[in-house]
């Protein structure tokens, strides 16, 4: 427990008391600890109800004992932190007062080096509301103080403060603080509304799930309404399931994302969305996804379930295993094709599945290669949370290029097979797809080597004019062949 010492102040240097969660941090240290616990010691999650039954203070204390939160990479409110540093240069007395456990609070205070005193929850006392106010007043001996907070729970402290500083405040905190104290400053650097939530759902990734329409195209059912409707339902169901996994993946990858030069801006990593909202989003999205899948043939539900299990396993462990990760990614893309086939009750051909596996293995390797190129530009030797090093770049180039060209070989063999004769009036026209695909595959590697590739190759292709031209030419060739 923090030792209490009387702090001498003058009217020119009124102490500034600073809240932690949501104020100094753009996140909540309790939820950060819970997510880390689920990741590193998942079996301990079953003990949480027992810990909570013993009281909030004991719950936070026990959680802090088993979790080592990396405070250096937590998302801090940068504009407010810059203000605190200036106040520190003026030798202003500053106190960190938080309901978080003292272990976490002391670690953050030591990391920042800004605070004279730390008031925090211990094993027996949860330092929030009246308890926090009493501790502040006891420490200062009735002297005036200013208080920086962000939520409605801080109103009781603002009512006794000389001035209020608000950091990304809730609407109730803003209106309440204005009534209770003189508001000195309001720091706002957080994006509110739907935008962060749409980002975390990764709607820009949904076009990947258009692969469920590929069996509809290859089976020549694009003019029949019922298969089209079934494919549309499959697309929405698959996309909602994928979004649930993206949310789970972002929560799971918080430490590594905060180390990454680009991924650190993701909503959870940057503190743009409360982690608690992410935990609630996952079951909601899954419920919607699997409810829609019940409107389709049962085999589609089975394939969707396999996809969810595989992609969850990928997020938890497979992505850390070199080469197995890219093979799994290729398999997940191919599952989309299989799911689309099951949704409209057709059987995907050997040729389609073989082509898909090689093509998507090629794209998965492009993704890893592009990530390493970015990390190399930032002077890093490898990817955090991935078993890939910059020295692997030539190997990835060789493997990925081979996979891409093998997909073209499968296409060429398909054109020369007897299977194509019954589907197309002019099957030889399909040969023209081979040089198109050779060009596109090679171009993807050229762009990756130059550091111009998006971390997701399919997203890059959707924004790339040359890729759209290749797609248009491919569609024209298929139209001629039919």
N, C-alpha and C positions, 0 to 999 in steps of 0.2 A: 504493500500500500504506500502511496506517495506521502512522504513526510511533509507536514504543513509548516511553512515558515512565513512570517509576516513580511509583506512586500511594501517597501516605502515608495510612495508616489507623490508627484506634485500635480498641480492643476494643469501644467503643461504636458505632462506625460501620464495621462490616464491609461491604466492597463487595458489591453485589448484581449478579450476572451474569445477563443475561436472554437467553433464546433468542428467535428471531423467529417462524419458521413454526410455526403450531399453538399457540404460546404467547402472544406479544404479538399476533399475528394469528390470526384464526379460519380462515385460509386458508393456502395455500402460495404464496409469491411466484413460485416457479419455474413452477407450473402457471398462475398468473395471467398470467405473461409468455408462455407457450406459447399460451394461448387468444387473447391480444391479438395475437400474431404471426400466428396463423391468420386472424384477422379483418382486420388492417390490411395484412399482407404475406404473403398465402397462398402465393405462389410460393417464399418463403423456407423453407417447411415442408420442401421437398424437400432442403434443405441440412442438416437436423437430423441425419441419420445420420452425415454427414461430420464435423459439429461434435462429435458424441458420440464418434466414433472417436478424436478428439484428446484425450479425457479430460474428466472432469466439470468441472474448474475452467475449462478452456478453453471448454467447452460453455456454461456459465453466463455467462462473460465475453462471448462472442460474442452470446448472446441478449440480454444487457443492453445491448449497443451498438446493437442495431437496434430495441429496444422501449423506449418511455417509459411506464413504469407510473405511473399516477396514484395516489400514495400517500395523498392526502387522503381518498379515498372508500373505501379498503380497509376490510374489516370487522375492527375491533380487538376484543379481549376486554375489554369495557368495565369489568367489575368488577376485573379485574387492572390495567387501565390507571389506574383510580381509586386503587388501592393504590400504584402507582408514583408517582403525582403527590403523594400524601401523604408517601411516602418522600423525594421530591425536596424537599419543603418542610422536611424535617428535615436537609437538606443531605447526605443519604446519597450516597455515590459509587455510580454505576450504570454498568454496561458492557453494551452490546449485543453479543452474540457469536453469530454465525450462519453457517450454511453457504451462505446466499444471497450473491450477488455484491455486492461492496462498493458499487457504484453504487446499488443498491436499498437496501442497509442505510444508507448515508449519507443518502439522500433521506428515509427514514423517520425517522432520528434527527434530522435538521434540522427535519422537520415537527413532531415531538413536543416537541423541546427538553428532553428528560429525561436524556440520556446524556452522561457525561463522555468516554467512549471508545467506539469502534466497532471490533470485530474481525469480519472477513468474508472470504469467498473472493476471491482475486484471479485473475489469468489463469493462474497456475502452481500455486496451492495451494487445494485444496478443504477448507475449514475445517469439518470434521465429526469426531466421535469423538475419537481420540487427537490429531489435529492441533489441534482446538479446545482440548482440555485443555492441551496444550503452550503454546499462545498465551496462554491465561489465566494459567497459572503463570509464564510469562516476564514478562508484564506486571505481575503482582502481586508478583513476587520471592519467592514461597513463602508470602505472607501468606494468612490464612484468607479464605474467600469463601463466600457463599451463591449458590445457582444455581436459577434458575427454568426449567423445561422441561416437556415433555409426553409424550415417547415413549421407547421402549426404548433408542434410540440415545443418550439422555442419561444412561443409567445409569453409564457410565464416568466422567462428570463428577461426578455425585452421589457417587460413591465417594470422591472427593477433596474434596468440599465440606463445609463446616461444617454447613449446614442445606439442606434441599431445599424448594423451593416448586413445587407442581404445578398446572398450568393445563389444565383439561379433559384429564386424563391418560388414556392407554390403560390397560387392566387390568394389563398386564405392567409398565408404567412405575410404576403405583401400588404394586404389590406389591414390585417390585424396589427402588424408592426407599425404601420403609419398612424394608427390610433393610440398606441401605447407608448411610443418613444419617437424621438427625433431621428429620422432616417438619414444617416450621413452619406451612404453610398449604396448603390445597387449594382452588383456585378452579374452580367448576363452574357454567357457565351455558349449556351446550350440550345440546340435545335429542338423545338417542340412540334407536336402535330404528328401526322402520319408518316412523314418522310423517313425518319429513322426505322420505323417498323416495316415499311416497304423494303428498305435496304436489307434488314435482317432476314426477311423472307426470301430475299434474292430473286425477285421477280425477273430480273435480267437473265437468270439461269433457266427459267421456264422454257425458252425455245429449245433447249436440249431435249425436252420431253416430246417435241414434235416427232421424234423418232417412232413414237407409237403409231404414227400415220403411215410409216414406210410399208408395212405389210398391206395396208389398204391400197397403196400405190402399186406395189409389185403384183398384187392379186387382181389388179384392174377392176376395183370396186368403187372407184371414185365417183361414179354416177349413181350409186344406189344409196338412198337416204338412210336406211336402217344401219348399215355398217358405218356410215359417216357419223351418225349420232352416237353409236357405241364407241367409236374412236375418240370423239370429243369428250365423252364422259371419262374415258380412260386417261386422256390427257390431263383433265382437271384433277382427277383422283391422284394420278401419279405426281403431279406438280405439288399438290398439298402435302403429300407424303415426303417428297424431296425437301420441301421447305421446312418441315418438322425436323428433318435430319440436319439441315443447314443450321438451324437454331441450336440443336444439340451439339453440333460440331463446333460452332463458335463459342459456346460455353465451355466446351472441353478444351479448346485451344487457346484460352485466354492468355496464359503466360507466353506461349510461342508467338501468338499474333502480336503481342505488345513488343516483341523483339524484332518483328519483321518491319522493314521500312515502309511498306505499303499497307499490309493487313492491320497495322496498329490503329488505322482510322475506322475500322469496322465498329458498328454501334456499341456492342458489348465491350470490346477492348478499349474503346475511347470513353466509355461511360455515358454514351448517348441514350441508352435504354437501361432501366433497372434490371439487374439480373433476375429478380423475382418475376418480372414480366416474361422473360424468356422461359423460365421454368414452367409457367402457366401456358405459354403458347404451344409447347410441344404436345401435350395431350389433346388440346383443342384441335390442332391441325390434323393429328392422327385420327381423331374421331370423325372429322369431316371427310377425310380421305377414304377411310375404310367403309364409311356409310355409303358413299357414292359407289364404291366398288361392288356393293351388294346388288346394284342394279345391272351388273354385267355378269357374264358367265363365271361360274365358280372358279374355273382354272385361272382366270385373271386375278382373282383374290389371292390365290396360292402364289402366283408369280410376284405380285405386289408384296406379299408377306416375305418372300425370299429376298426381294430387293431391300426391304426395310432391315432385315436381319443382317444381310451382307454389308450394307452401307453403314449400319451402326457398328458392326465389327470393324469395318474400315476406320471409322472415326476413333474408336477406342484403342485399337492396337495395330491393325494391318498396315496403316499408313506409315508406321515407323519401320517397317521391314522392307529393305531395299529390294526392288524389282517385283516383289509380291504385291506391292501397292499399285503399281501401274497395271499389272495383270488383272487385279481386282477392278480397277477403274474401267478397263476394257470390257470386263465381264458385266459390270453394271450398265454400261451403255448397251451392250447386246441384250441384256434383260429387258430394256425398254422396247426393243424390237420384238422380243418374244411376247412381252405383255400386250403390245399392240395386236399381235397375231391372235392371241387368246381372246382378246376383247371382241374380235369380229369372227371368232371361231374358224380360223384358217390355220394351216400348218406351215410354219416358216421353212423354207428350203435350206438344204445344206449349203448351197452357194451363198445365200443371204447371210447366214450365220457366220460362215468362214470369212466372208468379206468384211462383216462388221467387226469381228474380233481383231483382224489385222489392222483395219483402218483406225479403230479406237485405241488399240495398243500404241499405234503411231502417234496419235494425238495426246495420249497420256504421257508419253516420253517427251513430246514437245513441251508439255506443261512443266515437267520437272526440269528440263533443259532451260526453259525460259526463266524459271525461278532462280536457278543457279547463276544465270547471266546477270540478273538484277543484283543478287547478293555479292557477286564478284565485283560489280561496279561500286558497291558500298564498302568494299574491302573486307568482306566476310569470307571465311573459308568453307562454310557449310550452312545447311538449313537447320534452324532450330526445330527440334521435334521430328526431323526427317533424317534418314540414314544416307544422305547424299552429300558429297563434297564437291568443291569446285574442280578437283582433279578428275572427277567422273565425267566431265563435259564431253571429251572425245568418245568415251564409251557409249554415253547416251545418244550421241549423234549417230554413231554406227548402228546401234540397235534400233533406234527410231526410224532412221532412213530405210533400213532393211524391212521393217514392219510395213512402212508405207508402200514400198514397192511390191511387197508380197500381196497387198490388197489389190494392186493393179493386176498382178498375175492371176489372182483368183477371178477377177472380172474378165480377163482375157480368156481364161479356160471356160468360163461360163458361156461366153459368146460362142465358143467353138463346140459346146455340148449340144446334145439332142434336146435337152430340157427347154431350151429357149425357142425352139421352132413352133411350139404350140401357143406361145404367148404373144409373139410379134409377127407381123406380116413381113417386115423387112429387118430381120434380126442382125444382119451384117452392119447395119447403121450403128448398132451399139458399140462396135469397135472404136468409134470416134470418142467414146467416153474415156478410153484408156489414155490417150495423150493429154486430155484435159485433166485427168486425175494425177498423172505424172507431174504435170506442171504445177498443180495446186499443192501437192505434197512437198515438192521441192521448194516451192516458194515459202511455205510455212517454216521450213528449216532455215532458209536464208534470212527471213525476218527475225527468227529466234536468235540466230548468231549475231545479228546486228543490234540486239537488245530492243527491238521494236515490237516484240510479241507481248500481247496481254497475258497475264498469268493464267487465263483460261483460253485455250486456242479456239474453242467454239464461239466464245463471246467475241474474240478478235475477228473471226470469219464473218460474224453477223454485222460487224462494223466496217468490213473491208470491201471496197468497191470491186477489186479484182475478184474476190471470192463470189460476189454477187453476179459478176459477168460470167464466171465459170459455171455457176448454178443455172443461170439463164440459158447458156449454151447447152448444158446437160439436159435441161427440160426440153429444149427444142429438138435435140437428138432423139430423146425418148418419144416425143410426139411424132416425129418422122418414122421411127421404127414401128410404132403401133399402127 
